[in-house]
Amino acid sequence: VSEKHLNNLTIVKNYGRTRAAKALYFTKDKGTVEAAEAWLSEHENDPDIDKLPEELLTAVAGDVTMGDASADVQMGDAGEPEPDNRQLGDPNPPEIKEKVNQELVKQVMEMGFSELRAEKALYQTDNASLEHAVNWLGDHADDADIDLPLMKPRPPPPEKPKMSKEEAEAKALELQKKLRQKRAEEEKLSEKEKERMRIESTKMMVEANEKLKEEERARAIQQMQREKEEHERHRAELKEQLRRDYIERFGKEPPPEEEEKERAVKEKSSKDQVAHYLGKLKKNYKDTDREGLKTCLTTLRIYVKNLQDNPQDPKFKKLNLQGKAFQSRIAPYDGAIDFLDVMGFERKDDCLEQRKSIPDGWLCGNAIKFIDLILGQI
């Protein structure tokens, strides 16, 4: 690319060297600063605007040194800068004057601009046109050095030895290799970052799942606690009902150990509870009221047999608590009402009513066997 145009874009127009070189390369068919500026305006939002393409690197292999893909373009060694001895009133150097179109200088001066400003404008715009020169003067009218002459152009750098075709190809291959290596390194870093993000994402997912499981465990524990409290409440209500029944039957509080035994019995199977309460009747009344015990057991057997033989008949599903037979044969004997409770009878107002729509035939059969066994023993 033209070093003059490159300096014009970077020093005068304040574009970065990479962007300027890239714009000049892609507008080399037009060869003007204005075309490069137009290209920059059109491509200023490109994501790779500050990266040099591989084709440009290959094309300028002998003139451009590359620190990395995003570094500025470095031209050949320009030497030490000359001291700035310019003063107001000094003319532009002859090297400047000979490069500007004198006809255009006259036209600009006819518009009221000084010769120095006219020459500067035309030099900076490459003698593009009168309009370009006037626009440049308008854009730079307030520059601090607008009335100072231009610096004498530096002599062109010594021409570098022209590379052979093989050398140029080798240089291009070297630059391409460096680009590929850099891209490989970038891809490797990108893969590492992706892996780090994947691990982090997996870790976050595991932590979220653990937190969810912990919340579910906490809810399950709370539910179990509620169910336990409900069970305890129900047991307390049952215990209180048993206490009241005992007081109603015997006129006194049940002994504490009796309550514990009753609680343990209630936790057994229905068959074991039947055996327990029938055994309790036998133990309590075998020696003290043998005939009353026989009458009680016989009456209980009739109740159970009626249920077994007539499970759908409603008249056998209710027992009148106030009836003379019940009051004399069942109520006085501790354990009889508990036995009926196990068989499915529950207290409702002034009667015991079967809570099950269909009585447990298997339990009825076992109860009759137990009753018959005890009757045979007494």
Salt bridges, closest charged atoms under 4 A:
GLU37 OE1 - LYS13 NZ 3.74
ASP46 OD2 - HIS43 ND1 2.87
ASP50 OD1 - ARG19 NE 2.77
GLU54 OE1 - ARG183 NH1 3.52
ASP84 OD1 - ARG86 NE 2.98
GLU95 OE2 - LYS152 NZ 3.59
GLU115 OE2 - LYS97 NZ 3.42
GLU119 OE2 - LYS97 NZ 2.78
ASP126 OD1 - LYS4 NZ 3.16
ASP126 OD2 - HIS5 NE2 2.66
ASP143 OD2 - HIS140 ND1 2.70
ASP147 OD1 - ARG117 NE 2.70
GLU174 OE2 - LYS178 NZ 3.70
GLU186 OE2 - LYS182 NZ 3.81
GLU191 OE2 - LYS194 NZ 3.96
GLU193 OE2 - ARG196 NH2 2.70
GLU195 OE2 - ARG198 NH2 2.57
GLU214 OE1 - ARG217 NH2 2.57
GLU230 OE2 - ARG233 NH2 2.25
GLU232 OE2 - ARG235 NH1 3.55
GLU237 OE2 - ARG233 NH1 2.29
GLU240 OE2 - ARG243 NH2 2.65
GLU240 OE2 - ARG244 NE 3.11
ASP245 OD1 - ARG347 NH2 3.58
GLU253 OE2 - ARG243 NH1 2.46
GLU258 OE2 - LYS280 NZ 3.09
GLU259 OE1 - LYS239 NZ 3.72
GLU260 OE1 - ARG263 NE 3.40
GLU262 OE2 - LYS280 NZ 3.15
GLU267 OE2 - ARG235 NH2 3.70
GLU267 OE2 - ARG263 NH1 3.05
ASP309 OD1 - LYS305 NZ 3.62
ASP334 OD1 - ARG249 NH1 3.63
ASP334 OD2 - LYS280 NZ 3.30
ASP341 OD2 - LYS266 NZ 3.30
ASP341 OD1 - ARG355 NH2 3.08
GLU346 OE2 - LYS348 NZ 3.79
GLU346 OE1 - ARG355 NE 3.48
ASP372 OD1 - ARG301 NE 2.60
